[in-house]
Amino acid sequence: MLGIWLIGAFRYAKPFTLALKSKAWPLTTAKVLTSSFDRNGMMYVPKIIYRYKISGQDFTDDTYTYMGDYATSKSAIQKTIKRFPEGSDISVHFDPSDPQQSVIVPGVHWVQYVNLAALTLILGSIAFIAEILNFIFPGCQPNCH
């Protein structure tokens, strides 16, 4: 279980680090090129493509947030994308050391902390199920009747 948790933690390490750093990144103005959404299983994810200029160089990105923003209903995601209509100017945060890295909504959101805590509790519970059962039923060994 620790291995599964480590794989999950490793998978989210880079986006989590970028999300934390992005709160301190400077802002610039970007032009929304397209504003739509993708369906990922039962979730809807905003797909907002924007262009911005840093030091005379154009960059195009579609990063809405590093730590996932999704909706479970089509109407909820439509409210999100209506805030960013095609052709509108928006503010984006960009990494001054790597200007092609940018994000519309910086930071880690509370739901991501909840997801990490829930994953940790679930995998921890599975890993220690024998100890938990022994605590609930003291003295009972496998094949207990």
N, C-alpha and C positions, 0 to 999 in steps of 0.2 A: 504494500500500500504506500509505503514511503516513496518507492520508485515512481509510482503513478503520480503522486503528489509532486515530486520533484520534476517530472516531465511537464506537468501542467504549469508549475511555477516557472520553469525554464522557458516554456512557450510564451508566457506573458511577461517575462522579465523586460524585454526590450520595449514593448508598448507601454508598460507600467513606468519605466524610467523616462521615456519620452513624454508621457503624460505629466509626470511630476515636473520635469524641466520646462515644459511648454507654458506653464503658468507665469514664468519669468521672461518669456520671449517677448520681443517688441511687436507692436502691431503695425500692419500695413493695410492698404486698401486693395481689395481684389474685385474683379468683375465675375459674376456668376455666368458661366457658359451654358450649363445645363443643370436642371434641378428635377430630380426624379427619385425613385426608390427601387431597391432590389428586394426580392423575396428570397429569404434564406430559410427554408423549411417552414416553420410556423411563424417566423419573425420577419418583420419588415425593417430594412436598413436604409437610411438616407444615402443618396448618391448625388452629391452636389459637386460638380466640377467647376473649378474657378481658376482664373489667371491673375497673377500679380507680378509686379516688377520690383526688383531689388538691384540697386546700383546699375540701372540701365539694362539689366538682363531679365527677360521674361521667364516666368515659371508657371507651370500648370500642375494642379494637384486636385485630389478629391478626398482628402482626409477630413472627415467631419469631426471625429474625436478619436483619440488613440485607444481609449478603453471601452469602446463599444457603446453605441446608443442605438437602441432598437425599439420597435413597438410591436405589440402583439395584434394590433388591428390596423387595417388599411386607413381608417379615418384618423387615427392618431399620427401615423407617419405623414399623412397628407397635411396635417397642421404644421408639422415640422418643416416640410419642404416649402410650404406657402410662405414661410418666413424668409426664404431665400429665392425669390423669383428670378427666372432667367433674365439677364441683362442688368440686374441690380448690382449696386456696389455694396460690399460687405467688408467687415474687418476680419483679418486673419492674423494669427500669431505665427511668426516664422523664426527658425533657428538662425541666429546671426552667424554662427560658425558653419552652417550648412543650409543656405537659404532655400534649397529645394525641399527642405522639410518644413511643412506648415500644417496648421490645424485651425479649424473654425472654432471649436469648443475645446479649450485647453483643460488640463488637469485630469485627475482621477475622480470619478463620480461615486457617490456613496453606495450605489448598487454594486459597484465592482468590489468594494470592501466586503459587502455582505456576501457576494458570491464566493470570494476567497475564504471567508470564515465558514460558510456553509460547506464548501468542498473539504476544508480541513476537518471539520466536525464529522462529516460523513465518512471520509476515508479513515480518520482516527477511530471512529466507532467500529468500522469493519475490521481494522487491524487489531483492535483489542477486544473483539467480541467474546473470546473465551474468558478474559479477565472480567468483563462486564457481567457475563452470565454467572461466573463464580461468585461475584459480589452479590448478585440477586439471589442465587441459590447456593449459599455457602456449603462447602463440603461435597458437592455433587460433582462427580467425575463423568467423563464420557461413558455412555451406556448406563446412566443412572435411571432407576425405575421409580 
